[in-house]
Amino acid sequence: MKQHDAMYIDGSWRPAEGSGTIEVVNPADGQVIATVPAGSAQDVDAAVRAARGALPGWAATPPAARAAHLAALRDQLAARAEEIAETVTAELGSPLAFSTTVHAGVPLAVCGSYAELAGTHSFEEKIGNSTVLHEPVGVVGAITPWNYPLHQVVAKVAPALAAGCTVVLKPAEDTPLVAQLFAECVDAARIPAGVFNLVTGLGPVAGQALAEHEGVDLVSFTGSTAVGKRIGALAGAAVKRVALELGGKSANVILPSADLPKAVAVGVANVMANSGQTCSAWTRMLVHKDRYAEAVELATAAAAKYVPGERVGPLVSAKQRDRVRGYIEQGIAEGARVAAGGPQAPAGTGFYVTPTVFADVTPEMTIAQEEIFGPVLSILKYEDEDDAARIANDTVYGLAGAVWAGDDAEAVAFARRLDTGQVDINGGRFNPRAPFGGYKQSGIGRELGPHGLTEYLQTKSLQF
């Protein structure tokens, strides 16, 4: 077991103010694999002070120099990609192949994109007789989740640094180890002291202290809608900016003209990825009534290929496992039919949930309305396209979704009717430069690409 006793503040590793620790558990077997410091409000204060002290120098650093630092950071992450993947597998439970391609691979693309953007983005523009300056918003408090522990760190820290902001990061307490690796990469990339700071700790302690600290100018949070509302309230009391990427209940709409076997297979794979612990997962599959029975049969067969411990890892914690099983039991109680899986525990140890497919789901059911955050798919039927659009939009969320049709034009026409921030058309590939974020209670603001960069900028106009 590794025992970490320091936090990265002002360019060096220093002991925490208190003696509390957080145990990091391997969800595949329930064993404690490491401990990290449980940061206090005093630790957060020290980190924010360091970030404020470094802000003037970093904001004044030419964009090309900031770009060079980000390129160096990307290289450091690439050099330790294997270690990063193994660390994520140990603390999150993700199968190593998925950790390698997604958890370690995607952050490289995102960090590289901001290294490029920092050097090419126009930080001022002319509008008539005005020069408009795009300046860093200041000190950023970044609070990240456990489900994509490195991607979410890079998706916040890289654009903030590219914009000229300084950062204090509070990672999720379930997956802090890869954040410590990230801090080591920041140090090796020779990013100036105080520009990036890391405080590990619990949300109600370190997270709240960071969100309400008067020295923080913007809070960027990814996590549940309930916690996002709390952070928004804390920030609002100080008229502080927020960027919130919150929950989702995304619809995968399969129109009658679509290639049904392909749409169902990709849809099931999307839900099972990362053990279903993805905020943008297409957890509601909408199928026309005439093809509904066929779709359920296809989805049942596809789900059988996702064997716990092989293609599907455990959930991050016992608490999360029990929460997901509770939703499965509630789905059964409300009348949904289990087509695959169910609440029973798979064989072996660890925080596993049996991949589950529900049929005969109606829009008002809990499993069709609330974010489950596990390998659980609900299949709903619709009468016509108007009915499909109504069902797809009938949740408080609006983060992502998918549309399948016989041609892209038909799918795009339907996608325009969806109240959601991102829609994949006929299996469109992930784009690390496209804006990601939600409508309604799925959040405020956008991440990734140029739109993600502008979240960390504020404007000043000079009139001549």
N, C-alpha and C positions, 0 to 999 in steps of 0.2 A: 504493500500500500504506500502510495506517495503522499507525503505531507507537505503541502505548500503553506508557507507562513508569511508571505509578503504580497504586497500590491505594487503595481507599477504607477508611480506618481512622480511627476516632474523629472522624468528621464532616468529614474532609478527604482530598484526594488526596495521597498521599505516595509517593516513590520506594521501590522494593523494596530490601531489604538487599543482595541479590546482583545480579549482572549478567546472569544467565541469562534467556533469552526462550523463548517458545513460539510457533511459527508456526501461524497459523490458515489452513487451506486450503479453498478453494471446491471441494466435491466434484463439481461439475458439469464442471469443466475441469482440476482438479488444481493450480490456480494459488494461490500464497500471497497472501492479501488483507490480512493484518494480523499483528502480533506483539503479545504481551502478556507481562508479567513472569512469570517462573517463580519463584513465591514459595518461601521457605525456611521452616525451623522458626522462625527468628527473626521473620519476618513474621507467622506464625501466632501466636506468643507475643504480639507487639504488639497484634494484633487481639483476642485473648482478654483481654488485660489491659484494653483499652478497653471491651470488653463487660462485664467484671466491674465496672469503675468506674461504668458507666452503669446497672447492674442495680438498685441500690436506688431510684434516682429513677424509673426506668421502671416498676418493679413497684408503686411507690406512686402512680403516675399513675392517676387515676380511669378506670374502663373507658370512660366516655363520651368522655373526652379521647383515649384510645387509639383509639377508634372514629373520631373525627374525623381523626386522623392517617392511618388506613387509608383513609378516604374520600378524603382529599387524594391519597394515593398512587394510588388507583384512577383519579382524575381525571388525574393526570400520565401514567399508563400509557395512558389513552384518548387523550390529546392527542398521544402519540407512537406511536400504533398502526401507522400506515403505515411509519414508520421501523423499528419493531420487526419487522414482517412482512418487510421488505426485508432486514434484518440476519439473521433466521433463514434466509431463503432463501439468502443468500450463504454462511453458515457451515455450514448443515445440508444444503442442497440441496433442501429442500421446495419444490414448486411454489408460486408466489406466492399463488394462490387459497386453497390449504390453509393457508399461513402466515398469511394474513389472517383467515380464519374460525376456525381452531383455535389456532395458535401465538400469535397476538395477541389473539384474541377470548375464548377460554376463561379465560385468567388474569384478565381484567376481571371476569368473573362470579364467579370464586373470591375475588378480592380484595374485591369488593363484598359477598359473602356474609359475610366475616369482619369487614368494617366494621359490618355489621348485628349479627352475633353478639356482637361485643365490647361493644356497647351494651345487648344484651338478655339475655345469658347470666347465670344466677344463679351467682355465685362463692361463695355459702355456702348452707347448707340446715340445717334442723332435723331431727334424728332423736332422738325421745324427749327425754331431758334433755341432749342434746349439740347443739352448734352445730358443723357441719362446714365448714371453710374450704377452698376450692379455690384454691391459691396457685401462682404460676409456679414451674416446676421449676428455673429459673436460666438459665445460659448454654447456648445451643444451638449445637452444631456441625452445620451443614447441608452435606451433600455431595450434589450433584445430578448427574444424567446428561445426556447430549447429545441424547437422542432427542426430548424435549419440553423444551427448555432454559429457557424462561420459565415454563411451567406448573409445572414441578417446583420452581422457585425460589419462586414465589408460594404453592404448596401447602404449603411448609414455613415460609417467612418470615411470611406473613400470620397463620396461627394462632398462631405463636410470639409475635409482637408483640401480638396480641389478648389472649393469656394473661398478658402482662406480662414475658415473657422477652426477653433480648437475644440477638443472633445473630451468628455468624461464618459466612459462606458461602464454600465452596470449590466453584466450578462445574466442570463437565467441561472438560478441556483442549481438546477438539475444538470446543466452542461457548461460548467465554467472552465473546464480544462483546455478546450480548444481556444477560448478567449485568451488564456495565458500564453498559449503558443503564438497567437496573433500579436500579443504585446512584445514577445521576444523578437518576432519578425520586424515590428516597428522599430525596436531598438537597433537591430542589425542593419536596418535601412537608413540609420542615422537621421531619422526625423527629429528635429530639435526638441529638447527637453520641454515638457509641459504641453506640447501640442496635442499629444494623445496621453490619456491617463485611464487606468483600469482600477475599478473598485469592485471586488466580489462581495456579495451580500444578499440578504433577503429582500424581497420586494417591499413589504410593509415598513422596513427600516431604511436600508440604503436606497431603494428605489424611490420611496416617498421623499426622503431627504434631498435627493437629486432633483425630483420634479418641482419641489417647492423652493429650492435654493434661490436666493435673490441674485446670485451671480450667474445663473443660467439664463440664456436668452431664448433658447428654443429647446423643447423636449421632443425627441423623436422616439416613439414607442411602437413596438409590434407585439401583439398579444390579444387577449380576449377583449370583447367589446365592453364587458363590465369594468375591467381595470382601465380600459381606455377612457371611459366616462369619468372615472375617478381622477385620472391624470389630467384630463381636460378641465375638470373643476378646479384642481389645484393650480394649474397654469392660468386659468381664466381669472382667478383672484388677483393675480399679479399682472394681468394683461400680457401674458407671455405666449409666444407662438408655439403651436404644437403641430406635429406631423404624426398621424395615427394610422397604422395599418392593422385592421382589426379582423373580426370573424367573417366567415362566409358560409353560404349554403348554396353552392353554385349548381346551376341546371345544365345538364347535357341534353340538348334538344335534338332528337333524331327525327327528321322530317320523312314523310313516306317515300320520297324518291332516293333516299340515302342508301349507301351500301351497308345494310344492317349488320352483317357479321363483323365487318371492320369497325363500324362505329361502336358496337357493343364491346368488342375485344379491347379497343383502345380506352373506352370508358371505364371498364373494370380495372384495367392496368393503372389508370389515372387515380382511381380511388384507393387502390392497394399500395401505391408508391409511398415510401416512408412510413409504412404501417398505418396509412390513412391519416397521418399527422401532418396534414397540409391544409392551410387555411383556404386555398383556392381550389381544392379538390372538387370534382364534379360529382357530388354525393347524391344528387337527384337525377335519375335518368328518365326523360320524358319520351314516351313512345306512342305512336298513333294506335288507337284501339284495335285496328285490323291486323297489326303486326305485333301486338303486345305479347301474346303467348309465345311466339317465336323468340322475341327478345329475352323473355325470362329464361327460356330454355338455354339460349346462348350464354347468357350471363352466369347461369348456374354452372355450366360446363367450364367457363373461363375461370370462375372463382375457385374451382377445385384444384387448379394448377398452382394456387398460391398457398404453399404449405408453410405453416409457422415454423420458424427456425431455419428455413431454406430461402424461399423467395420473399417471405414476410418476417420482419423482425418483431421483437417485443414492443410494447408501448413503453414510454419513458419511465413510468413509475407504477407502483401498486395502486396509488390513488387514481391515476389515469386509466389503468386497466379496469378497476372497479366502476369507474364512471361510465366507460364505454359499455361494459356488460349491463349496467343498469339501463342504458338506453335501449339495448337489444331486448331486455325483458319488458320494457315499457312498450316497445313496438308490438311485441306479441300480445300484451295485455290490451292494446288498443285495436287489435284485430288484423294487423298485418300478417302475412304468411311468410314463414321462413322458407326460402327456396334453396338456400345454402348456408351452412354454418349454424350459428345459434349462440346462446349464452354459455354453453359448456366450455370448460377450459381445455385447451389442447394438452396432450401428454407432455410430461417433462416439467422442468422448473422455469422460472422467469415470468415476466409480466406480459404473457401472450394473450391475445384474443383471437378466436377463430374467425377468419374472414367470412363475412355474412352478407347475404343478399336477401332483401325483402321484396316480395311481390304483393300485389293488392294493397298498395299504399295509397292513401288519399291525402289531398293537400293539407288538411287540417291536423293530421297526426303529428305528434311531437317529433317523430323521426324525420318528418318532412319539413319541419320548421326550425329546429334547433341544431346548432353545430355540434356534432358528436365527436369529431376528432379521433377517429379510429377507422379500421378497415370495414366499414359498413356502407352498403349501397342500397338506396331505396328506388324502386322502379314504379313510376306512375304512368297512367294512360291518359291520353287527351283525345278530344273529339275532332277538333280541327285546329288550324293555326291560331285562330283567335283564342281558343281555349288553352293552347300550349303557351302562348305569350302571357296569358293571365296567370297560369300556374307558375311559370318561371319567375314572374315578378312578384309573386305573392309571399314574400318573406321580408323581414326587416333588413336583410343583407343585400349586397350588390357588389361582390368582389370580382368574380370571374364567371366563366361559363364556356359552353361550346355549342356549335350548331353544325349538323351534318345534313347535306342535301346532295342531289344528283349533280349539281354544278355550284361553283363558288358564288355566282351571282344570286342564286336563290337563297343560299345560306346567308349571304351578306344582308340581303333584304330583310330576312327575319332577325338577324343579329341587331339591326338598327332599332328593333322594338324592345330590346332587353335593357333593363335598368341595372347595368353592371359595368364595372370599369375595364374589363378585358374579356374578349371572346375569341376563342380559337375556332377557325373556320376549316372544316373538313380535316381536322388533325394538324393544324398549323404548328410549326415548331416554336419553342421558347426563344424569345428574342431578348437578350440581356440589355439592350438599349431602348426597348419600348417601355413606356410608362406603365407602372404597376400600382394599383390602388383602387379604392372602392367608392361606390355610391352608398347613400343611405348610412346605415349603422356599420358599414364595413370600413369606414375611416374617413380621414381628411388628408389630402395631399397625395403625392405620387413619389414612387421610388424608381430608380434605374434611369440611365440615359440622361439626356439634357433636361428632361422634366424633373428628374431626381436632383440634379445639380441646383436648379432654381429654387428648390425648397430651402436651401441654405443661404440664399442671397436676399438682400433687401435693396430697394431702389432709392436713389437720390437724384433729383433733377436740378440742373444748373441752367438758368435762363440767361441768354446773351442779348 
